[in-house]
Amino acid sequence: MQNVAQIGGQVIALAVAGQIYRSRAIENLRSTLAGHGYSYSEIWSAVAGAQSTLFEELEGTLWDRAIDAISQAMRMTFVLVPVAGAVMFVAAMFMKWEKLFGHGVAVGG
């Protein structure tokens, strides 16, 4: 049961991280490439990692800014790691300590 819960938690975390990446990368690229005539589907395919012709067409500083927009979105997903660690730490503080030490812990005394 614990193993299934851990795997399920990892799947949920990956799904959330993937959605954060996708939404932030699309928004960053749309603002970076605004006014250059690229459609939503071209931007989406570049973010999805498909063999996008969008990056073949970009040159110079616009290419650099587009790469930076995608890498900023990737950095956003790593925020989940310390947040998950903090949630796990707080949850551990509320668990029963008797199971750890093998005896009852006197409270209020």
The 8 nearest C-alpha neighbors of each residue, nearest first, counted from 0:
[[1, 3, 2, 4, 5, 6, 7, 8],
 [2, 0, 4, 3, 5, 6, 7, 8],
 [1, 3, 5, 4, 0, 6, 7, 8],
 [4, 2, 6, 0, 5, 1, 7, 8],
 [5, 3, 7, 1, 2, 6, 8, 0],
 [6, 4, 8, 2, 7, 3, 1, 9],
 [5, 7, 9, 3, 8, 4, 2, 10],
 [8, 6, 4, 10, 9, 5, 3, 11],
 [9, 7, 5, 11, 6, 10, 4, 12],
 [8, 10, 12, 6, 7, 11, 13, 5],
 [11, 9, 7, 13, 8, 12, 14, 6],
 [10, 12, 14, 8, 9, 13, 15, 7],
 [13, 11, 9, 15, 14, 10, 16, 8],
 [14, 12, 16, 10, 15, 11, 17, 9],
 [13, 15, 11, 17, 12, 16, 10, 18],
 [14, 16, 12, 18, 17, 13, 19, 11],
 [17, 15, 13, 19, 76, 18, 14, 12],
 [18, 16, 14, 20, 15, 19, 13, 21],
 [17, 19, 21, 15, 20, 16, 22, 14],
 [20, 18, 16, 22, 17, 21, 23, 15],
 [19, 21, 17, 72, 23, 18, 22, 73],
 [22, 20, 18, 24, 19, 23, 25, 17],
 [21, 23, 25, 19, 24, 20, 18, 26],
 [24, 22, 26, 72, 20, 25, 21, 27],
 [25, 23, 72, 27, 69, 21, 26, 22],
 [24, 26, 28, 22, 27, 23, 29, 21],
 [25, 27, 23, 29, 24, 28, 22, 30],
 [28, 26, 24, 68, 30, 25, 29, 23],
 [29, 27, 31, 25, 30, 26, 68, 32],
 [28, 30, 26, 32, 31, 27, 33, 25],
 [29, 31, 33, 27, 28, 32, 26, 25],
 [32, 30, 28, 29, 33, 27, 65, 64],
 [31, 33, 29, 30, 35, 28, 34, 37],
 [34, 32, 30, 35, 31, 29, 36, 37],
 [33, 35, 36, 32, 37, 31, 30, 29],
 [34, 36, 33, 32, 37, 31, 38, 29],
 [35, 37, 34, 38, 33, 32, 39, 41],
 [38, 36, 35, 41, 39, 42, 32, 33],
 [37, 39, 41, 40, 42, 36, 43, 29],
 [38, 40, 42, 41, 43, 37, 29, 25],
 [41, 39, 43, 42, 38, 44, 37, 45],
 [42, 40, 44, 38, 43, 39, 37, 45],
 [41, 43, 39, 45, 40, 44, 46, 38],
 [44, 42, 40, 46, 45, 41, 39, 47],
 [45, 43, 47, 41, 46, 49, 42, 51],
 [46, 44, 42, 51, 48, 43, 47, 49],
 [47, 45, 43, 48, 44, 42, 24, 25],
 [48, 46, 44, 45, 49, 43, 21, 42],
 [49, 47, 46, 45, 44, 50, 51, 43],
 [48, 50, 51, 44, 47, 45, 46, 43],
 [51, 49, 48, 52, 45, 44, 53, 54],
 [50, 52, 45, 53, 49, 44, 54, 48],
 [51, 53, 55, 54, 56, 50, 41, 45],
 [52, 54, 51, 56, 55, 41, 57, 45],
 [55, 53, 57, 56, 52, 51, 62, 45],
 [54, 56, 52, 53, 57, 51, 58, 62],
 [55, 57, 53, 54, 52, 58, 62, 51],
 [58, 56, 62, 54, 55, 61, 53, 59],
 [57, 59, 62, 61, 60, 56, 55, 63],
 [60, 58, 62, 61, 63, 57, 64, 65],
 [59, 61, 63, 62, 64, 58, 65, 57],
 [60, 62, 64, 63, 59, 58, 65, 57],
 [63, 61, 57, 65, 58, 60, 64, 59],
 [64, 62, 60, 66, 61, 65, 67, 59],
 [63, 65, 67, 61, 66, 62, 60, 68],
 [66, 64, 68, 62, 67, 63, 28, 61],
 [67, 65, 63, 69, 68, 64, 70, 62],
 [66, 68, 64, 70, 65, 69, 71, 63],
 [69, 67, 65, 27, 71, 66, 70, 28],
 [70, 68, 24, 72, 66, 71, 67, 73],
 [69, 71, 73, 67, 72, 68, 66, 74],
 [72, 70, 74, 68, 73, 69, 67, 75],
 [71, 73, 24, 75, 69, 23, 20, 70],
 [74, 72, 70, 75, 71, 76, 20, 69],
 [73, 75, 71, 72, 76, 77, 70, 78],
 [76, 74, 72, 73, 77, 78, 71, 20],
 [75, 77, 16, 78, 74, 73, 79, 20],
 [76, 78, 79, 75, 74, 80, 73, 81],
 [79, 77, 76, 80, 75, 81, 82, 74],
 [78, 80, 82, 77, 81, 83, 76, 16],
 [79, 81, 83, 82, 78, 77, 84, 76],
 [82, 80, 84, 83, 79, 78, 85, 77],
 [81, 83, 79, 85, 84, 80, 86, 78],
 [82, 84, 86, 80, 81, 85, 79, 87],
 [85, 83, 81, 87, 82, 86, 88, 80],
 [84, 86, 88, 82, 87, 83, 81, 89],
 [87, 85, 83, 89, 88, 84, 90, 82],
 [86, 88, 90, 84, 85, 89, 91, 83],
 [89, 87, 85, 91, 90, 86, 84, 92],
 [90, 88, 92, 86, 91, 87, 85, 93],
 [89, 91, 87, 93, 88, 92, 86, 94],
 [92, 90, 88, 94, 93, 89, 87, 95],
 [91, 93, 89, 90, 94, 88, 95, 96],
 [94, 92, 91, 90, 95, 89, 96, 88],
 [95, 93, 91, 92, 96, 90, 98, 97],
 [94, 96, 97, 98, 93, 99, 92, 91],
 [95, 97, 99, 98, 94, 100, 104, 103],
 [98, 96, 103, 102, 99, 100, 101, 95],
 [97, 99, 96, 101, 100, 95, 102, 103],
 [100, 98, 96, 97, 101, 95, 102, 94],
 [99, 101, 97, 102, 98, 96, 103, 104],
 [102, 100, 98, 97, 99, 103, 96, 104],
 [103, 101, 97, 100, 104, 98, 99, 96],
 [104, 102, 97, 105, 101, 96, 100, 98],
 [103, 105, 106, 97, 102, 96, 100, 95],
 [106, 104, 103, 107, 108, 102, 97, 96],
 [105, 107, 108, 104, 103, 96, 97, 95],
 [108, 106, 105, 104, 103, 96, 97, 95],
 [107, 106, 105, 104, 103, 102, 96, 97]]
